[in-house]
Every structure is written in C-alpha cells, then in structure tokens.
C-alpha cells in the first residue's frame, strides 16, 4: 500500500499505460506510443489554503480517472510505480465511468 500524502491542492496520480493499439487495430511499437495522459488518482491533499485561512475543498477524490496535459506535473517513481504529482488545477478532465 502506497504511503504518500500530498499537501495543499496537489494530487498524486498513478499513470495508466499508453494505448498499444489504434482504434483501427494497428499495434503500435514502443517508439510510436505517445506519452500517457491518463491516470488514476491515488491521493489528494487537503485543499488550497485561501487568504482568509480556510481551505478550498478538493473536487477530485481517490479512485477518479483523469486526463492531464502532456507535460503537466512532476514525474516520480515510488515502489516501482510511475506517478505524477500535480496541482488539481493541472487536471484537464475527470472521466466518468
């Protein structure tokens, strides 16, 4: 179990693997795969601290599947898992299941 807790409005995202096939069924070699832009939220911070001393609530929660910008966040590796740490505002969309 991953023991990591982001601070303020940051989220930790487990990067999901890039697609190995195109929509038409063509298998992509590793060199042609795009950098993954999807992930699953594994931890969220308490929220951004406002000027009034109150925390803004986070809109994301653990388990949400999200999309983010190609170069968003910081890449880290913990327990052999590829993770990204970024601010909630860098998340582009939450994918509904």
Buried (B, 14 or more C-beta within 10 A) or exposed (E): EEEEEBEBBBBBBBBBEBEEEEEEEEEEEEEEEEEBBBBBBBBBBBBBEEEEEEEEEBEBEEEBBBBBEEEBBEEEEBEEEBBBBBBBEBBEEBEEE
